[in-house]
Amino acid sequence: MTEPRTSFGSGATYAGSGVSIQAGEDAVEKIKPWAAKTRRPEVLDGLGGFASLFRLPVDKYRDPILASSSDGVGTKSAIAQAMGKHDTIGIDLVAMVVDDLVACGAEPLFLQDYIACGKIDPEKISTIVSGIAEGCVRAGCALVGGETAEHPGLMAPDDYDLASTAVGVVEADNIIGPDRVRPGDVVIGMGSSGVHSNGYSMIRHVLLDVARLPLDGHVEEFGRTLGEELLEPCRIYALDCLALARETDVHAIAHITGGGLVGNLARVIPGGLTAALDRRSWTPLPVFNYIGGRGRIERSEMEKAFNMGVGMVAVLPPDDVDRALAMLTARHVPAWVLGAVEVSAVDAPRAVLTGEHPRF
């Protein structure tokens, strides 16, 4: 019996299915200079290999512990796509992971990104990665590689989504967290640059879907367009918090992302204690009043979805407060006393907000 022959002709191609290998290679070439900008001496190779190599500087540590964090920028990327502005969304991507690492006291070492898109546009990918590289420079970590994936049929040609993973290191006895927090500790707030990268599904629903406000419309309160305000990149606190940990006895740090100030600070306060925070100690940025007013959003809902102007929080003993505030101010990070840690019932909330915001 004769076996049927399988014939491979000149029909379907990978490019014909919507995936361009050449575009991917072109994107890698355009990315290389940006990655080089972030290089640390521990990086052993450049982009293009199957894996990235990084020499852990074990001679610097007695008992090094690796820390890792993965995250994305969520639907903030939809604002960037609608605005056709792609040079800052990468800063947000870096902020989301490196500022989680420093919350345990870890120094960010390197980061890898993942960019999924409907169609690879090498110029756009390069622009996105320029922002990732800038974020890595601000955090002191290396961009060692990543992946750009083309998904025709799954994503529209102009759509993209971003994710990343960062790895850091901390000396075992320098890990900070709930076990160090004591009654009488002071809570210091660090100002955010704006909305950062949380709550954008609500923002898009309230401002774009319901109110139908134009992203390119000028907003007097902001002195720029709505889209420009919403794309303000996250403040990256990594190097500031590492400096704070070196110079003061920081007991805990909380990165204020989804879940808001109370939800995130509660993660570093042990049972039997409560961080009592005073809303009167700061005024939320105008963007929060703008979002809340146009969406008629309850204060409690706003405080669950947004940072409300507090991007990072440090918990430390009273004797270190003045030094910490002076250091952060010198590093151009707005900082103030937000509250204090008190003894409470074991089952009481681990963080509470009191008072009313002035002018909000």
C-alpha positions as CSV (number, residue, x, y, z in Angstrom):
1,M,0.0,0.0,0.0
2,T,1.4,3.4,-1.0
3,E,1.6,6.0,1.8
4,P,0.1,9.3,0.8
5,R,2.7,12.0,0.3
6,T,2.6,15.2,2.2
7,S,3.4,18.2,0.1
8,F,4.7,21.5,1.4
9,G,4.1,24.2,-1.1
10,S,4.3,27.9,-1.2
11,G,1.0,28.6,0.5
12,A,0.7,29.8,4.1
13,T,3.5,31.8,5.8
14,Y,4.0,32.9,9.4
15,A,3.9,36.5,8.2
16,G,0.7,35.8,6.4
17,S,-0.8,34.7,9.7
18,G,0.1,38.0,11.2
19,V,3.4,37.3,12.9
20,S,6.5,39.1,11.6
21,I,9.8,37.5,12.7
22,Q,11.6,40.4,11.0
23,A,9.7,43.0,12.9
24,G,10.5,41.2,16.1
25,E,14.2,41.1,15.2
26,D,14.1,44.8,14.3
27,A,12.5,45.6,17.7
28,V,15.3,43.8,19.6
29,E,17.9,45.8,17.8
30,K,16.1,49.0,18.7
31,I,15.8,47.9,22.3
32,K,19.5,47.1,22.8
33,P,20.7,50.7,23.4
34,W,18.0,51.2,26.0
35,A,19.0,48.1,27.9
36,A,22.6,49.1,27.7
37,K,21.7,52.3,29.5
38,T,20.7,50.3,32.6
39,R,23.6,47.9,32.7
40,R,25.2,47.0,36.0
41,P,28.6,45.4,36.4
42,E,27.0,42.1,37.5
43,V,25.3,41.6,34.1
44,L,27.2,39.0,32.0
45,D,25.6,39.2,28.6
46,G,23.4,41.3,26.4
47,L,20.0,40.8,24.9
48,G,19.4,38.0,22.4
49,G,20.4,34.9,24.4
50,F,18.0,32.3,25.7
51,A,18.5,33.4,29.2
52,S,20.0,36.4,31.0
53,L,23.0,36.0,33.3
54,F,23.6,38.0,36.4
55,R,26.4,37.4,38.9
56,L,25.1,37.6,42.4
57,P,27.6,39.7,44.4
58,V,27.7,37.2,47.3
59,D,30.9,38.7,48.7
60,K,28.8,41.8,49.7
61,Y,26.5,39.7,52.0
62,R,26.7,37.4,55.0
63,D,23.4,35.7,54.3
64,P,21.8,37.0,51.1
65,I,18.1,36.5,50.5
66,L,16.6,36.9,47.0
67,A,13.3,38.7,46.6
68,S,11.1,38.8,43.5
69,S,8.0,40.7,42.4
70,S,5.8,40.5,39.3
71,D,3.2,43.0,38.2
72,G,1.8,45.0,35.2
73,V,0.3,48.4,34.6
74,G,-3.2,47.3,34.1
75,T,-5.6,49.4,32.1
76,K,-3.5,52.6,32.3
77,S,-1.9,51.2,29.1
78,A,-5.3,51.8,27.4
79,I,-4.9,55.6,28.2
80,A,-1.4,55.5,26.7
81,Q,-2.7,53.7,23.6
82,A,-5.6,56.2,23.2
83,M,-3.2,59.1,23.5
84,G,-0.6,57.6,21.2
85,K,2.0,58.3,24.0
86,H,4.1,55.4,24.9
87,D,7.3,56.8,26.4
88,T,6.3,56.8,30.1
89,I,4.2,53.7,30.6
90,G,7.4,51.7,31.0
91,I,8.3,53.9,34.1
92,D,5.0,52.8,35.6
93,L,5.8,49.1,34.9
94,V,9.1,49.4,36.7
95,A,7.6,51.2,39.7
96,M,5.1,48.5,40.3
97,V,7.7,45.8,40.9
98,V,10.7,47.6,42.3
99,D,8.8,49.5,45.0
100,D,7.3,46.1,46.1
101,L,10.8,44.8,46.5
102,V,12.0,47.6,48.7
103,A,9.0,47.1,51.0
104,C,11.0,44.2,52.4
105,G,14.3,46.1,52.3
106,A,15.6,44.4,49.1
107,E,17.7,46.3,46.6
108,P,16.4,45.7,43.0
109,L,19.0,44.0,40.9
110,F,17.5,43.3,37.6
111,L,14.2,43.3,35.7
112,Q,12.7,41.5,32.7
113,D,9.7,42.8,30.8
114,Y,7.0,41.1,28.8
115,I,5.2,43.0,26.1
116,A,2.2,41.4,24.3
117,C,0.8,43.2,21.3
118,G,-1.4,42.6,18.3
119,K,1.2,43.6,15.8
120,I,4.9,44.5,16.5
121,D,5.8,48.0,15.6
122,P,9.5,48.3,16.2
123,E,9.4,52.0,16.8
124,K,6.5,51.8,19.3
125,I,8.2,48.9,21.1
126,S,11.4,50.8,21.3
127,T,9.6,53.8,22.7
128,I,7.9,51.7,25.4
129,V,11.2,50.1,26.3
130,S,12.8,53.6,26.6
131,G,10.4,54.2,29.5
132,I,11.3,50.9,31.0
133,A,14.9,51.7,30.8
134,E,14.4,55.1,32.4
135,G,12.5,53.5,35.2
136,C,15.3,51.0,35.8
137,V,17.8,53.9,35.9
138,R,15.7,55.6,38.5
139,A,15.5,52.3,40.5
140,G,19.2,51.4,40.1
141,C,18.5,48.1,38.5
142,A,19.4,46.5,35.2
143,L,17.1,45.6,32.3
144,V,18.5,42.2,31.4
145,G,16.0,41.0,28.9
146,G,12.4,40.0,28.3
147,E,9.9,39.0,25.6
148,T,7.9,40.8,23.0
149,A,5.1,38.6,21.8
150,E,2.9,39.2,18.7
151,H,-0.7,37.9,19.1
152,P,-2.7,38.6,15.9
153,G,-6.4,37.6,16.3
154,L,-6.1,37.7,20.1
155,M,-5.3,41.4,20.3
156,A,-6.1,44.3,17.9
157,P,-3.0,45.5,15.9
158,D,-2.5,48.6,18.0
159,D,-3.2,47.0,21.4
160,Y,-0.5,46.0,23.9
161,D,-0.2,44.9,27.5
162,L,2.8,45.1,29.8
163,A,4.1,42.9,32.6
164,S,7.5,42.5,34.3
165,T,9.3,40.6,37.0
166,A,12.1,42.1,39.1
167,V,14.6,40.3,41.4
168,G,16.3,41.9,44.4
169,V,18.5,40.9,47.3
170,V,18.5,41.7,51.0
171,E,20.7,40.7,53.9
172,A,18.7,38.2,56.0
173,D,18.9,40.2,59.2
174,N,17.9,43.4,57.3
175,I,14.6,42.2,56.1
176,I,11.9,44.6,57.3
177,G,8.2,43.8,58.0
178,P,5.5,43.4,60.6
179,D,7.6,41.6,63.1
180,R,9.7,44.8,63.7
181,V,6.7,47.1,64.2
182,R,6.2,48.3,67.8
183,P,3.6,50.5,69.7
184,G,4.6,54.1,69.5
185,D,6.2,53.8,66.0
186,V,5.5,56.8,63.7
187,V,4.0,56.4,60.3
188,I,5.5,58.7,57.6
189,G,3.7,59.3,54.3
190,M,5.5,59.9,51.0
191,G,3.7,61.9,48.4
192,S,2.6,60.3,45.1
193,S,3.0,62.0,41.7
194,G,-0.6,61.3,40.9
195,V,-2.9,58.4,40.4
196,H,0.1,56.1,39.7
197,S,-1.1,52.8,38.2
198,N,-4.2,51.7,40.1
199,G,-7.9,52.4,39.7
200,Y,-7.8,53.0,35.9
201,S,-10.8,50.8,35.2
202,M,-12.9,53.1,37.4
203,I,-11.3,56.2,35.9
204,R,-12.0,55.1,32.4
205,H,-15.6,54.1,33.3
206,V,-16.3,57.4,35.1
207,L,-14.5,59.9,33.0
208,L,-14.5,58.3,29.5
209,D,-17.5,56.0,29.3
210,V,-20.0,57.9,31.4
211,A,-18.9,61.5,31.4
212,R,-17.4,61.1,27.8
213,L,-14.6,63.6,28.6
214,P,-12.0,64.0,25.9
215,L,-8.5,62.9,26.8
216,D,-7.1,65.8,24.8
217,G,-9.3,68.4,26.5
218,H,-7.5,71.0,28.6
219,V,-8.3,70.9,32.4
220,E,-7.7,74.1,34.3
221,E,-7.0,72.3,37.6
222,F,-4.2,70.4,36.0
223,G,-2.8,73.0,33.7
224,R,-2.6,70.4,31.0
225,T,-4.9,67.9,29.2
226,L,-6.8,65.2,31.0
227,G,-4.8,62.5,29.2
228,E,-1.5,64.0,30.2
229,E,-2.6,64.1,33.8
230,L,-3.7,60.5,33.8
231,L,-0.4,59.4,32.2
232,E,1.8,61.1,34.8
233,P,4.2,58.3,35.6
234,C,4.6,56.8,39.0
235,R,7.1,58.2,41.4
236,I,9.8,55.5,42.0
237,Y,10.8,55.3,45.6
238,A,13.3,52.4,45.5
239,L,16.5,54.3,46.0
240,D,14.9,56.7,48.5
241,C,13.6,53.9,50.6
242,L,17.0,52.0,50.5
243,A,18.7,55.2,51.6
244,L,16.2,55.5,54.4
245,A,16.8,51.9,55.5
246,R,20.6,52.5,55.6
247,E,20.4,55.7,57.6
248,T,17.4,55.0,60.0
249,D,15.9,52.1,61.8
250,V,13.0,51.6,59.5
251,H,10.6,48.9,60.8
252,A,8.3,48.5,57.8
253,I,7.5,49.9,54.4
254,A,4.2,49.7,52.5
255,H,3.8,50.4,48.8
256,I,0.4,52.0,48.3
257,T,-1.2,50.4,45.3
258,G,-4.5,48.6,44.7
259,G,-6.5,48.5,47.9
260,G,-5.4,52.0,49.0
261,L,-3.6,53.3,52.0
262,V,-5.4,51.4,54.7
263,G,-5.5,48.1,52.8
264,N,-1.7,48.1,52.0
265,L,-0.5,49.5,55.3
266,A,-2.5,46.9,57.2
267,R,-0.3,44.2,55.5
268,V,2.8,45.3,57.5
269,I,1.0,46.0,60.9
270,P,0.9,42.9,63.2
271,G,-2.2,41.8,65.1
272,G,-2.8,43.6,68.4
273,L,-1.7,46.9,66.8
274,T,-3.4,49.6,64.7
275,A,-1.8,52.3,62.6
276,A,-4.0,55.4,63.2
277,L,-3.7,57.8,60.3
278,D,-5.0,61.4,60.2
279,R,-6.5,62.6,56.9
280,R,-5.9,66.2,58.0
281,S,-2.1,65.6,57.6
282,W,-2.2,66.0,53.9
283,T,-4.4,67.2,51.0
284,P,-5.1,64.8,48.1
285,L,-3.9,66.0,44.7
286,P,-6.5,67.8,42.5
287,V,-6.8,64.7,40.2
288,F,-8.5,62.8,43.0
289,N,-11.1,65.5,43.6
290,Y,-11.7,65.7,39.9
291,I,-12.3,61.9,39.6
292,G,-14.4,61.6,42.7
293,G,-16.5,64.7,41.9
294,R,-17.4,63.7,38.4
295,G,-18.1,60.1,39.3
296,R,-19.9,61.1,42.6
297,I,-17.8,58.4,44.2
298,E,-18.1,57.8,47.9
299,R,-15.0,58.7,49.9
300,S,-14.6,55.1,51.2
301,E,-14.6,53.8,47.6
302,M,-12.1,56.4,46.5
303,E,-9.8,55.3,49.3
304,K,-10.0,51.7,48.3
305,A,-9.3,52.3,44.7
306,F,-6.6,55.1,44.8
307,N,-3.5,56.1,46.7
308,M,-5.1,59.6,47.4
309,G,-1.7,61.2,47.2
310,V,0.3,58.8,49.4
311,G,2.4,56.5,47.3
312,M,4.6,54.9,49.9
313,V,4.6,54.7,53.7
314,A,7.4,54.0,56.2
315,V,7.0,52.9,59.8
316,L,9.9,53.8,62.2
317,P,10.7,54.7,65.8
318,P,10.0,58.3,67.0
319,D,13.7,59.1,67.5
320,D,14.3,58.6,63.7
321,V,11.4,60.7,62.4
322,D,13.2,64.1,62.1
323,R,16.2,62.5,60.3
324,A,13.9,60.5,58.0
325,L,11.9,63.6,57.0
326,A,15.0,65.6,56.4
327,M,16.5,62.9,54.3
328,L,13.4,62.4,52.1
329,T,13.1,66.2,51.7
330,A,16.7,66.4,50.6
331,R,15.9,63.7,48.0
332,H,12.9,65.7,46.8
333,V,10.3,63.3,48.1
334,P,7.4,65.0,49.8
335,A,7.1,63.5,53.3
336,W,5.2,64.1,56.5
337,V,4.0,62.5,59.7
338,L,0.9,60.5,58.8
339,G,0.0,58.9,62.1
340,A,1.2,56.5,64.7
341,V,1.0,52.8,65.8
342,E,-1.2,52.1,68.8
343,V,-2.1,49.0,70.8
344,S,-5.5,47.6,69.9
345,A,-7.6,44.5,70.2
346,V,-6.2,41.6,68.3
347,D,-9.1,41.5,65.9
348,A,-9.3,45.3,65.4
349,P,-8.5,46.8,62.0
350,R,-4.7,47.1,61.5
351,A,-5.0,50.5,59.9
352,V,-7.6,53.2,60.2
353,L,-8.2,56.7,58.8
354,T,-9.6,59.5,61.0
355,G,-10.4,63.2,60.4
356,E,-11.4,64.9,57.2
357,H,-9.2,66.0,54.3
358,P,-8.9,69.8,54.0
359,R,-10.4,71.1,50.8
360,F,-11.4,67.7,49.5
